[in-house]
Amino acid sequence: MSEQRRTAIVTGAGSGIGKAVALALAGAGYRVALAGRRADALEATISAAGERGANLLAVATDVTDPASVAHLFDTVTQRFGRLDLLFNNAGIGAPAVPLDELALATLRAVIDTNLLGAFVCTQHALRVMKAQDPRGGRIINNGSISAHAPRPNSAPYTATKHAITGLTKSTSLDGRAYDIACGQIDIGNAATDLAARMATGVPQANGQIAVEPLMDVAHVASAVLYMASLPLTANVQFMTVMATKMPFVGRG
């Protein structure tokens, strides 16, 4: 299968990391299905691709809705005939409130998006990748360094990202017999709208408010593109890409 004919699905492709990764894949010759809840944001990603926009397909998708996810994968297989890469990127956070004050509905919303959404997308990708010829493909999950060093009052997000690590390992194992590779990228402080607050100061473990450095989101896109470029005989199981001086390694 030539590079020019590889097909990818990117969830959460209307902004931030998902948008950057989708554009990088398009630039590398992938045909990319853009999944996200806002059709206008997906169309903006296609516009940003310029000439490569012809290789992009917007599919309005709510990953918390199994029927919507099924429609996404049906559309991709009907349009492109196969699936080589799934980037499970869609995710949300929760208000930074004390753990014991968190509303159960908020917790369920985070779990439904961050974990169940990725799980159902993975199920569909496995079915497609097992059945297609040539067989196999790759799944890359967007984890988080929060699973290793959580921020204050981040229990819902942190818990789901721990779960993503378990999903990554299980998918990597269960996909092995079918030439399906699965890896995870953990990202720290990429300069997106979601992380803009880092530049004005965020709570630290010691109770202080501190400004944290950011890195260009293009570095994340390059890292995902590298993971995706490997032959299925090689896999990046876990990768961490972060702003060098952010408070992650060491005591906070």
Secondary structure, 3 states (H helix, E strand, C coil): CCHHHCEEEEECCCCHHHHHHHHHHHHCCCEEEEEECCHHHHHHHHHHCHHHHHHEEEEECCCCCHHHHHHHHHHHHHHHCCCCEEEECCCCCCCCCCHHHCCHHHHHHHHHHHHHHHHHHHHHHHHHHHHCCCCCEEEEEECCHHHCCCCCCCHHHHHHHHHHHHHHHHHHHHHHHHCEEEEEEEEECECCHHHHHHHCCEECCCCCEECCCCECHHHHHHHHHHHHHCCCCCCCCEEEEECCCCCCCCCC
